Amino acid sequence: MKNNVVGDNIRRIRESLKFTQEELALRCDLTQGYINFLENGKRGYTKKSLAKITKALDIHISQLFEEKGVRNYVAEPLTTYGKRSHIYDEIIAMLDKLPNNVVEHYRALLMAEIGIRAKEKGLKKKD
């Protein structure tokens, strides 16, 4: 079973405030279906959507990432470049769940960022 901390916390806090999914959706200008998918771990979240939800619930965003009321601070060991890590596998698993057009969108953004960084690096060397 997949760990859905953010979705579980949205549901728990929403229910404690006696909000329906539809009421929360209206308060944060999202759809009820999106709230449902978030709570059930069927859809990823964005920084913007979490900001809207936390504002509607009147909570700090960190509360959405707490497990059972305890803040979890994860310190991952630094991995050496060139070695395949478990993070790589997690990223690939997440990408496999996304539609191709979304993956291509992120790929285009990453390629643009690489180009910009290379250009900036080239300008700094000329200085």
N, C-alpha and C positions, 0 to 999 in steps of 0.2 A: 504494500500500500504506500502510495506516494505521500510524502510529508507536505502538507499545504498550510504552513503556519500563517501566512498572510490571509488567505481565504478563511481559515478557521477563526482568526481573530476578528476579521470584519464581521463574520456571522455572529460571533459571541457578543461583540460590543453592540452591534445593531439590535440584536434581540434583547440585550440588557436595557436598551433605551426604548424598547417596545416599538421599533420601527419595522415596517415590512420592507421587503426588497424594493418594492415600487416606491415607497416613501423615501427611502435612502436615495434611490436613483433620481427622483425628482429634486431632492435637496442638493444633489451634486451635479446635476445636468448630465447624467449618464443614463443608459437604458437599464431596465430591470433585467433584461437578458444578460447584459454585461456583468452586473452585480452577481447574478446567479452563477455565471461561468467562473468569476473570480472566487466566489465562495466554495465552489466545487472543484477548483483546480483545473478547470478545462480551458482556461484562458490566462495568458500572462498579463501583467499589469505594467503600466508606465508610470513614470515619476509624476506626470501631470494628473493621471487618474487617481493615484494615491493621494496627491495633494488635495484634490477635490473631495475625496472620501473622508480624509482626516478632518478637513474643515467642516464638513457636514456632521461628522460624529463628535466634533469639538475635542479632538485628541491630538497628541503629538505623533508624528509618523513612526517614531521608534516603537510605539506600542503595537504596531501591526507586525513587528518582527520578533516579539517576545514569545517564548514558549512557556505556557503554563505560568504566566506572571513573572518569570525569571528572565532577565536579560541575558542573552547569549552573545558573548563576544568570541568570535572564532579567530584564532591566530593560525593561519595556514603556514606551514614551513615554506620558505622560498624554494622554488624549483629551478633547476639549472636549465637554461635554454638548450633545446635539442632533445631533452628527455620528455617522453610522453607522460603526462600526469593524469590523475583521475579527473581533474578539472576539464581537460580536453575532452574526455569521454562524456562528461556532463553537458558541455557545450554542444557537442555533436548530437547528443540525444535530444536536446532542446530544439536544435535546428531541424532535426528530422520531423518534429511535430508541427513545424510552421509550414504554411503554404509556400510554394516556390517563389511567388511574386514578393513575399515578405523577405525571404532569404536573399533574393536578388537585390532588393532595396538596401538591406544592411550591407551586402557585399559592395554595392556601388558607393555607399557612404564610407566604408573602410578604405576602398581604393582611392577615393578622393582625399581622405585624410592622409594616406601614405604619400600621395602626390604633393600635397601641401607641405608636409613635414620635410620631404626630400628637397622641395624648392627652398624652404626656409633654411635648411641645413646648407644648401649650396650658396645661398646669399650670405650666410654667416662666415663661410670659408673665404669668400671674396673680400670681406672686410679686413 
